Amino acid sequence: MALVEVRNLSKIYPQGESAFGGKSSGRGDVRAVDEVSLDIFTGETLGLVGESGSGKSTLGRLILRLIEPTAGSIQFEGRDLLAAGGGEMRRLRRDMQIIFQDPFASLDPRFRVEEIIAEPLIIHGETTATADSAKGGKTTARRGRVVELLRAVGLDESILRRFPHEFSGGQRQRIGIARALALRPKFIVADEPVSALDVSVGAQIVNLLAQLQREFGLTYLFISHSMPVVRYLSTRIAVMYRGKIVEVGAAEQITEWPQHAYTRSLLEATPELAL
């Protein structure tokens, strides 16, 4: 059974609505995601590739229920996410996390590094401390967990009391990745995590994600507009065009023997992958 099963998922944004809720004429609705079905299997990286505006990020957020779909179904470990109430969804969110595209906007500038990474632990009441620990013991245990996470992403505990503006883009993204790992998730949506970084730093982040997947048994939905990056990291690739999945298959099959014209156009636009 797939870890994530998506069936006929759609997100429609009404266009031309007036400020008073009425409809104005001249523009139709936008089908950002249009009856998408796909499976994501435990331990794999499913690369989701397509041009800007194709619906990739919307699909990722729909799967995590950060936004609500217009139609369709989402199953996570056999559980119906759209039927989950607030309490159940809160519990499920421990297993599903996101790495955001922009490391400059995704970290609260008012928080220190320790606070940023510890925030999910505090929200979900996870301390890693023993049941009879005093408050100070819980705080110490939480800091220990934060230090472990920093080391896992290649950062040092000496940065615990520093603020996001003191770091480079690559370092900020590593902090964001540490935050995503805090609750030991099973599934991570990586939403264009290297697009705001230069090529060399982006390559380091991609290699880090691959290393973390091996260490922690993670499953990724890796979203990108870059076919070379997706090919490098992914087990399988899904190609998205105008809200639809037009092709899905093994990474080698998609990049070497593409079937859809849009997939071929993406490959032809990438010199090192030109057909």
C-alpha angles and dihedrals in degrees: 000000000000120000089225124026120186120187128186092333116181137176117191122186113201113229129204097032115155123231088256095055098259125124123255122200133248106052132072130214120281116235098206091173116021119198096312120183124183144140128225114200127212113272097010133111112228108198115211111199134178142117124287111288095025092118100256099130092041090055092050092051092046091054090054091043092238083134126024122245125234092222142348137058138274123199123191114189087340094307121123105239094192091056093048116112125219097276095046092044090052090055092046092052089069087070097043123059140162136222109207129223101236115055089187094059102032097067121072105242091211093060128080119230092260091053093047095053095039094050096089090048091053095045092051095039094243114150104153085221126126119266094253095049118127120234090267090054092053091050091050092049091048091051089050090055091049091051090051090052093049091052091048090059095043100261131123129240089237088083095061095107098041128103128238095252089066093067139074122247092260092050091049090052090052089053089051090051091050089053091051090053096048097098094042095247125197096210131039130186107210103198109199090313096174103035093095093050132079117258099261094046090044090054090054091052092049090051090048091053090051091049093049091049090057093045098046103026093242128177116215139199097198113196120197144140090218115093095194092055092046092047092051096052105029134092091195133009130218117195117212125199127172093343097313134099102237099176138009131177147112113326093245093048094050094048098039103033109022115182103192124072092228092054089051090051091053091051094046090053089059109074097206090051099040113143 
